[in-house]
Every structure is written in C-alpha cells, then in structure tokens.
C-alpha cells in the first residue's frame, strides 16, 4: 500500500471517528436528561450484556481475517473463500448466542423482567455479525466503513431526538441505537459483496476449521479483554445498581470517545504493518518505531487535557446529574494514552510478528486477574472502583507487552537486529 493510500484511509476513518465522537457527545446528555440516570444505567447495562455476544461472534476475525485478506487481497478466489468462511462461522456463533440469551431471559429474574430491552440490545449483535469490517480493512478500503457506519449512526441520532420523549421510552431508545448498527450491517454486507466481486460459494469444512484455528488466540485475547473493559459496566450494574452503572457508563463513553479519535490511525496502519512484515520485518519494525512516537505524543495531549478539565467537561456534558462523575473521569482520563501505547505494542507489533499466542496469554492473565480486583473495588467504591481498576489493569498490560517484546529483541524505541520470535 502506498503512503498516499495509507493517508487516504486515515482520512476516511477520521471522518467516521468524528461522527463516532460527536454523535455520542450529542446523544449522551440528551439520553441522561430524558431517561434519567437510572434508566440510562439500565440501558447501558443491557448494552454491556450484548457486548459479550459481540465479542463472541467476532471471534477475533476483525484481526485474524483482516491479516489474511491483507496478504491475499489480489487473489479474488482466496478473498471470496475467506469471506464466506468468516460470514458462515459468525452466523453460527450468532445462533449460539441467541440460544444463550434466550436461556438467560427465561432463567434469570432480572433479565426476564426486561425481555424487550435485551432483545433490542441483541439487534446490535446481528448488525456487527453482518458488517464485514474485516474485509474492508484487509482490502484497505476504509472509506466504505466511514460512509456506511457513519451514515447509520447519524440516522440513529436523528431518530432518537425525534422519537424519544420521556423515561418510558428507554426500550425504544436502545432499539433505535441497535437498529442503526443493524442497518449498517445489512448495507455494509451488500456493498462488500458488490464492490469486491465476491464469488458465491460454499467453503469446505477444512477451510472453516482452519479459519477457526487461525482466529483462536485472538479470540482468547479479545474475550479476555472484555473482562476488564465491557465487564465493568456489567459488574457495576450487578454490585452497585443502575445509577452507579449510569455514572460509570457516561464517564466511560466520554473518555472512550476521545480515545477512539486515534482509532483511524491504528486501524489504517494495521494492514499496512502486516503487508510490511510479510515482505520485510526490518521495514515493519522501523515503521512501528515512528508510529510509537507519534501515536504516543498525540494520545498524551488529549489525555492530559481530559484530566485537567474533568470537572467542567463532565458538567457540560451531563449537567447537574454528574455527582461523582468528575472523579471517575479523572481516573480514566489517561486511558487514551495508555491504550494507544498498548495498541502499538500488542495489535500493531505482536500480531504481525507472529506473537498472537503470547498476546492472548497477556490478555487472559489481565482479564481473569482483573475480575476479582474489579469486584472488590466496585463493592467498596462503586463506579469509582471500576475506574481505578480499568486504569490499573491497562498499565499492567502495557508492562507485560513491553517485557514480552523486549525479551524477543523487538524494541519499538531503539534500532537493532530483529530476531525470530520465540514460539513459547
């Protein structure tokens, strides 16, 4: 991929992230004020439950399939084979997810009393299953992600402002949010098939098994990551109630929205690094050294500003409902910087250099270890405890990634020989 195309992909993804950031900022205060913090917390809790199924159905394909397609994007037969393998597997995983959700709705009183809410949340799972973001990334055509996903989010926001009127509309609000993702999934699937000339074919069983195996370690990584990211809203809702879940979710959305502004850069350079690593490991590592410095600088500035102006920003967005949110906000303010460094070390370096297994071990250790830590802090400090837990775990992950790369001679700050990664 030429530098011109890389910059073009970053531009298109920035346009999407602009919508991803501005729309939630506009919608969040509206939902908190109209629904009330408790109903908003219940909505966020349902979304966090659905996110488990999103992670399960993604199965690491957003990384593993992107990697494979990036290296075979000029082979139409191979791309078509990968496309149908991933789609069929994701649909099968979605069917299993629907069965699990149905069992929860029947067996657990808390879920049974809000069946329509969780059904609305599951629409987002269907949308993410259908949207082949991994294909657009692997083929390095990010503008389609921007146009389809951004347009759907904009329509959802407009519908929210028109149809959601009071606290009783909380199910409708979630249905509109999830419906936007479903619409994006359907349109994205059609665009992908027509744009890339995907050949309709039924993949062999052996191909699907290979695709599953290829994504396994990345699935473990993303599933473990869920324990210390998505699980916090869920755990706060379970142990501290919907109001605290609403506070934490509101603060997290603001911080994660700022964090997401760097997403276009990391999404665009991922297939680029994989292409470089496939031809020259030295060139890939040299590119990563530059990326590490620039991403570190650009992520530290918004983190510092978020920390410095936590109080006025939280009041501006949430008004008089802020309560303890500004303190939560400060604990989470450095996440954009820490997560950006984690992304360069883990996703951009460890995966292209064949260290998926080591990366999955780091995430698994962090995910499982953070569960007891988060519950302990949440039970004592509510949403604030969740914020402390998130930052602590992210810092531990960065340290583990750095040590794993250093012991294998992969230093993204200093030039040197590139050794072969250890399989252990």
SULNOR-V129846 format. One record per residue. N is the residue number from 1. RES is the residue in one small letter. PSI is psi in degrees with one decimal (none if undefined). OMEGA is omega in radians with two decimals (999 if undefined). BURIAL is I if it has 16 or more other ideal C-beta (glycine too) atoms within 10 Angstrom, else O. Layout:
N_RES_PSI_OMEGA_BURIAL / N_RES_PSI_OMEGA_BURIAL
This chain:
1_x_132.3_3.14_I / 2_x_161.9_3.10_O / 3_x_-34.4_3.13_O / 4_x_-43.7_-3.13_O / 5_x_-37.0_3.10_O / 6_x_-45.9_3.13_I / 7_x_-35.2_3.09_O / 8_x_-41.9_3.11_I / 9_x_-39.9_3.10_I / 10_x_-40.5_3.12_I / 11_x_-47.2_-3.10_O / 12_x_-38.9_3.12_I / 13_x_-32.1_3.06_I / 14_x_-37.0_3.11_I / 15_x_-36.7_3.07_I / 16_x_-45.6_-3.12_I / 17_x_-29.0_3.04_I / 18_x_-44.5_3.07_O / 19_x_-41.4_-3.13_I / 20_x_-28.2_-3.12_I / 21_x_-46.1_-3.07_I / 22_x_-39.6_-3.12_O / 23_x_-49.2_3.08_I / 24_x_-35.5_3.11_I / 25_x_-33.6_3.10_O / 26_x_-37.8_-3.07_O / 27_x_-37.9_-3.05_I / 28_x_-54.9_3.13_I / 29_x_-33.3_3.11_I / 30_x_-47.6_-3.12_O / 31_x_-41.6_-3.14_I / 32_x_-41.9_-3.10_I / 33_x_-41.0_-3.08_O / 34_x_-44.5_-3.10_I / 35_x_-26.0_-3.00_I / 36_x_151.9_-3.03_I / 37_x_-31.6_-3.12_I / 38_x_-46.8_3.11_I / 39_x_-35.6_3.06_I / 40_x_-39.4_3.09_I / 41_x_-38.8_3.09_I / 42_x_-41.0_3.09_I / 43_x_-45.4_3.13_I / 44_x_-36.1_3.10_I / 45_x_-44.1_3.11_I / 46_x_-39.3_3.10_I / 47_x_-38.3_3.14_I / 48_x_-35.2_3.07_I / 49_x_-44.8_3.12_I / 50_x_-30.4_-3.11_I / 51_x_-29.3_3.06_I / 52_x_-41.6_-3.14_I / 53_x_-31.4_3.05_I / 54_x_-45.4_3.13_I / 55_x_-42.7_-3.13_I / 56_x_-44.7_-3.11_I / 57_x_-26.8_3.06_I / 58_x_-37.8_3.04_I / 59_x_27.6_-3.14_I / 60_x_2.0_-3.09_I / 61_x_-29.0_3.14_I / 62_x_-19.9_3.07_I / 63_x_-50.3_-3.07_I / 64_x_-44.3_-3.14_I / 65_x_-37.0_3.07_I / 66_x_-44.0_3.14_I / 67_x_-45.6_-3.11_I / 68_x_-42.4_-3.12_I / 69_x_-36.5_3.12_I / 70_x_-32.1_-3.10_I / 71_x_-5.5_-3.13_I / 72_x_24.1_-2.98_O / 73_x_-14.3_3.10_I / 74_x_0.5_3.12_O / 75_x_98.6_-3.04_O / 76_x_-39.1_-3.14_O / 77_x_-45.4_-3.12_O / 78_x_-42.7_3.12_O / 79_x_-43.5_3.12_I / 80_x_-40.5_3.12_I / 81_x_-46.5_3.11_I / 82_x_-40.5_-3.11_I / 83_x_-52.4_-3.08_I / 84_x_-31.9_3.05_I / 85_x_-49.2_-3.08_I / 86_x_-44.8_-3.13_I / 87_x_-47.4_-3.12_I / 88_x_-42.9_3.13_O / 89_x_-41.1_3.13_I / 90_x_-37.6_3.09_I / 91_x_-39.0_3.10_O / 92_x_-42.0_3.11_O / 93_x_-33.9_3.09_I / 94_x_-39.5_3.11_I / 95_x_-42.7_3.08_O / 96_x_-39.2_3.13_O / 97_x_-40.8_3.13_I / 98_x_-37.4_3.11_O / 99_x_-44.4_3.13_O / 100_x_-44.4_3.14_O / 101_x_-42.6_3.12_I / 102_x_-41.1_3.12_O / 103_x_-41.2_3.11_O / 104_x_-42.1_-3.12_O / 105_x_-30.7_-3.14_I / 106_x_-40.7_-2.95_O / 107_x_-29.1_-3.03_O / 108_x_117.8_-3.10_O / 109_x_-41.4_-3.11_O / 110_x_-37.7_3.13_O / 111_x_-37.4_-3.07_I / 112_x_-30.9_-3.10_O / 113_x_-10.5_-3.13_O / 114_x_49.2_-3.07_I / 115_x_-46.4_-3.08_O / 116_x_-33.8_3.13_O / 117_x_-46.2_-3.11_I / 118_x_-29.3_3.04_I / 119_x_-40.1_3.09_I / 120_x_-39.8_3.13_I / 121_x_-33.5_-3.09_I / 122_x_-20.1_3.08_I / 123_x_-32.4_3.11_I / 124_x_-33.5_3.10_I / 125_x_-45.0_3.12_I / 126_x_-42.4_-3.14_I / 127_x_-43.2_-3.14_I / 128_x_-29.7_3.07_I / 129_x_-41.4_-3.08_I / 130_x_-30.6_-3.07_I / 131_x_110.2_-3.10_I / 132_x_63.5_-3.13_I / 133_x_-32.5_3.13_I / 134_x_-32.3_3.11_I / 135_x_-46.3_3.12_I / 136_x_-39.8_3.13_I / 137_x_-45.2_-3.13_I / 138_x_-35.9_3.11_I / 139_x_-2.7_3.09_I / 140_x_47.0_3.08_I / 141_x_66.2_-3.01_I / 142_x_-17.8_-3.10_I / 143_x_-29.0_3.14_O / 144_x_-33.4_3.04_I / 145_x_-43.6_-3.11_I / 146_x_-49.2_-3.04_I / 147_x_-45.9_-3.06_I / 148_x_-53.8_-3.08_I / 149_x_-43.5_3.14_I / 150_x_-41.5_3.12_I / 151_x_-41.7_3.13_I / 152_x_-40.4_3.11_I / 153_x_-39.2_3.13_I / 154_x_-43.2_3.10_O / 155_x_-41.1_3.12_O / 156_x_-42.4_-3.13_I / 157_x_-44.2_3.12_I / 158_x_-43.2_3.13_O / 159_x_-37.6_3.10_I / 160_x_-48.1_-3.11_I / 161_x_-28.9_-3.11_O / 162_x_-43.7_-2.92_O / 163_x_-23.0_-3.11_O / 164_x_117.2_-2.99_I / 165_x_-34.7_-3.12_O / 166_x_-176.0_-3.02_O / 167_x_-22.6_3.14_O / 168_x_-10.3_-3.11_O / 169_x_20.7_-3.06_I / 170_x_-34.5_3.09_I / 171_x_-42.3_3.09_I / 172_x_-41.1_3.14_I / 173_x_-44.9_-3.14_I / 174_x_-36.1_3.10_I / 175_x_-38.1_3.11_I / 176_x_-44.5_3.12_I / 177_x_-46.8_-3.14_I / 178_x_-34.7_3.13_I / 179_x_-33.2_3.07_I / 180_x_-39.4_3.12_I / 181_x_-36.0_3.10_I / 182_x_-43.8_3.10_I / 183_x_-44.2_3.12_I / 184_x_-38.8_3.13_I / 185_x_-45.0_-3.12_I / 186_x_-48.5_-3.13_O / 187_x_-42.9_-3.14_I / 188_x_-38.9_3.13_I / 189_x_-44.9_3.14_I / 190_x_-44.9_3.14_O / 191_x_-42.7_-3.11_I / 192_x_-45.5_-3.10_I / 193_x_-43.1_-3.10_I / 194_x_-41.4_-3.08_O / 195_x_-43.4_-3.03_O / 196_x_7.0_3.08_I / 197_x_44.4_-3.11_O / 198_x_128.0_3.13_I / 199_x_130.1_3.13_O / 200_x_122.0_-3.12_O / 201_x_156.3_3.10_O / 202_x_113.9_-3.11_O / 203_x_152.1_3.10_I / 204_x_155.6_-3.14_O / 205_x_-39.2_-3.13_O / 206_x_-37.9_3.11_O / 207_x_-42.6_-3.13_O / 208_x_-36.9_3.10_I / 209_x_-39.6_3.09_O / 210_x_-39.9_3.13_O / 211_x_-39.6_3.08_I / 212_x_-46.5_-3.13_I / 213_x_-37.8_-3.11_O / 214_x_-31.8_-3.11_I / 215_x_-2.8_-2.99_I / 216_x_-53.2_-3.07_O / 217_x_-34.2_3.09_I / 218_x_-32.3_3.05_I / 219_x_-43.8_3.09_I / 220_x_-40.9_3.14_I / 221_x_-50.1_-3.09_I / 222_x_-36.2_3.11_I / 223_x_-42.1_3.12_I / 224_x_-37.1_3.10_I / 225_x_-34.9_-3.13_I / 226_x_-31.6_-3.10_I / 227_x_-34.3_-3.09_I / 228_x_5.2_3.04_I / 229_x_-78.9_-3.11_I / 230_x_-34.1_-3.06_I / 231_x_-22.1_-3.07_I / 232_x_-42.7_3.07_I / 233_x_-43.4_-3.14_I / 234_x_-47.3_-3.12_I / 235_x_-38.0_3.09_I / 236_x_-41.0_3.10_I / 237_x_-39.1_-3.13_I / 238_x_-47.6_-2.97_O / 239_x_-18.9_-3.09_I / 240_x_-6.5_3.06_I / 241_x_168.5_-3.06_I / 242_x_-33.2_-3.13_I / 243_x_-48.7_3.10_I / 244_x_-36.8_3.08_I / 245_x_-37.8_3.10_I / 246_x_-43.4_3.10_I / 247_x_-48.5_-3.10_I / 248_x_-44.4_-3.13_I / 249_x_-40.5_3.13_I / 250_x_-47.6_3.13_I / 251_x_-41.6_-3.12_I / 252_x_-41.1_-3.13_I / 253_x_-38.6_3.11_I / 254_x_-48.1_-3.10_I / 255_x_-46.0_3.14_I / 256_x_-30.2_3.08_I / 257_x_-43.8_3.07_I / 258_x_-40.4_3.11_I / 259_x_-37.2_-3.10_I / 260_x_-15.6_3.12_I / 261_x_-22.7_3.09_I / 262_x_-6.9_-3.14_I / 263_x_-42.8_3.14_I / 264_x_-38.7_-3.13_I / 265_x_-49.3_-3.08_I / 266_x_-36.0_3.11_I / 267_x_-39.2_-3.10_I / 268_x_-37.6_-3.08_I / 269_x_-17.5_-3.11_I / 270_x_-53.8_3.08_I / 271_x_-30.9_3.12_I / 272_x_-45.7_3.12_I / 273_x_-40.3_3.12_I / 274_x_-40.2_3.09_I / 275_x_-42.6_3.11_I / 276_x_-44.0_-3.11_I / 277_x_-29.5_3.13_I / 278_x_-22.9_-3.12_O / 279_x_-37.3_-3.12_O / 280_x_110.2_3.13_O / 281_x_-33.9_-3.13_I / 282_x_-42.8_3.11_O / 283_x_-39.7_3.13_O / 284_x_-44.7_-3.11_I / 285_x_-35.9_3.10_I / 286_x_-41.2_3.10_O / 287_x_-39.6_-3.13_I / 288_x_-34.2_3.11_I / 289_x_-44.0_3.09_I / 290_x_-43.0_-3.12_O / 291_x_-41.3_-3.11_I / 292_x_-45.1_-3.10_I / 293_x_-49.3_-3.08_O / 294_x_-42.9_3.13_O / 295_x_-38.8_3.10_I / 296_x_-45.0_-3.12_O / 297_x_-48.9_-3.06_O / 298_x_-20.8_3.10_O / 299_x_-25.9_-3.13_I / 300_x_-36.8_-3.09_I / 301_x_-53.0_3.12_O / 302_x_-33.3_3.10_I / 303_x_-45.0_-3.14_I / 304_x_-41.6_3.13_O / 305_x_-38.2_3.10_O / 306_x_-41.9_3.12_I / 307_x_-43.2_-3.05_O / 308_x_-39.1_-3.05_O / 309_x_32.7_-3.11_O / 310_x_-46.3_-3.07_I / 311_x_-55.4_-3.12_O / 312_x_-36.2_-3.14_O / 313_x_-44.3_-3.13_I / 314_x_-37.1_3.12_I / 315_x_-36.6_3.11_O / 316_x_-40.0_-3.07_O / 317_x_-42.4_-3.01_I / 318_x_-6.7_3.09_I / 319_x_-142.6_-3.05_O / 320_x_-4.1_-3.11_O / 321_x_2.0_-2.99_I / 322_x_-44.1_-3.14_I / 323_x_-117.4_-3.12_I / 324_x_10.9_-3.01_I / 325_x_-36.7_-3.10_I / 326_x_-35.8_3.09_I / 327_x_-41.0_3.06_I / 328_x_-42.5_-3.12_I / 329_x_-44.5_-3.13_I / 330_x_-40.5_3.13_I / 331_x_-29.2_-3.09_I / 332_x_-6.2_-3.01_I / 333_x_-33.0_-3.10_I / 334_x_-0.4_-3.14_I / 335_x_-42.0_3.11_I / 336_x_-41.7_3.13_I / 337_x_-49.3_-3.08_I / 338_x_-43.8_-3.12_I / 339_x_-34.8_3.09_I / 340_x_-43.6_3.08_I / 341_x_-41.3_3.11_I / 342_x_-39.9_-3.13_I / 343_x_-43.5_-3.14_I / 344_x_-44.2_-3.11_I / 345_x_-41.6_-3.04_I / 346_x_-68.9_-3.05_I / 347_x_-47.1_-3.02_I / 348_x_-23.3_-3.08_I / 349_x_-53.8_-3.03_I / 350_x_-40.4_-3.12_I / 351_x_-52.9_3.11_I / 352_x_-26.9_3.14_I / 353_x_17.0_3.00_I / 354_x_26.1_-3.11_O / 355_x_36.0_-3.14_I / 356_x_-39.4_-3.11_I / 357_x_-43.7_3.12_I / 358_x_-37.4_3.11_I / 359_x_-42.1_3.14_I / 360_x_-34.9_3.10_I / 361_x_-40.6_3.13_I / 362_x_-48.3_-3.13_I / 363_x_-37.5_3.14_I / 364_x_-44.2_3.09_I / 365_x_-46.5_-3.11_O / 366_x_-41.8_-3.10_I / 367_x_-48.9_-3.13_I / 368_x_-43.2_-3.12_O / 369_x_-32.9_-3.10_O / 370_x_-20.2_-3.06_I / 371_x_-53.6_3.14_I / 372_x_-38.6_3.14_O / 373_x_-45.1_-3.13_I / 374_x_-45.4_-3.12_I / 375_x_-42.7_3.14_I / 376_x_-47.5_-3.12_O / 377_x_-39.2_-3.13_I / 378_x_-40.1_-3.14_I / 379_x_-30.6_-3.12_O / 380_x_-35.9_-3.01_O / 381_x_3.5_3.11_I / 382_x_-135.3_-3.10_I / 383_x_-34.5_3.11_I / 384_x_-39.5_3.10_I / 385_x_-38.7_3.10_I / 386_x_-40.0_3.13_I / 387_x_-43.2_3.11_I / 388_x_-42.1_-3.13_I / 389_x_-44.5_-3.11_I / 390_x_-49.2_-3.11_I / 391_x_-42.4_-3.13_I / 392_x_-46.8_-3.11_I / 393_x_-40.6_3.13_I / 394_x_-37.6_3.10_I / 395_x_-40.3_3.09_O / 396_x_-41.3_-3.14_I / 397_x_-45.0_3.12_I / 398_x_-43.7_3.13_I / 399_x_-44.8_-3.12_O / 400_x_-40.5_3.11_I / 401_x_-46.0_-3.13_I / 402_x_-45.9_-3.13_I / 403_x_-39.5_3.14_O / 404_x_-41.7_3.11_I / 405_x_-40.8_-3.11_I / 406_x_-42.3_-3.12_O / 407_x_-15.2_3.12_O / 408_x_12.8_3.08_I / 409_x_18.9_-3.14_O / 410_x_96.0_-3.11_I / 411_x_114.1_-3.08_O / 412_x_2.1_3.09_I / 413_x_-15.9_-3.04_O / 414_x_136.4_3.10_O / 415_x_147.4_3.11_O / 416_x_-179.8_-3.13_O / 417_x_145.0_3.11_O / 418_x_106.4_3.14_I / 419_x_163.2_3.08_O / 420_x_134.4_-3.13_O / 421_x_141.6_3.07_I / 422_x_144.5_3.14_O / 423_x_-11.2_-3.08_O / 424_x_none_999_O
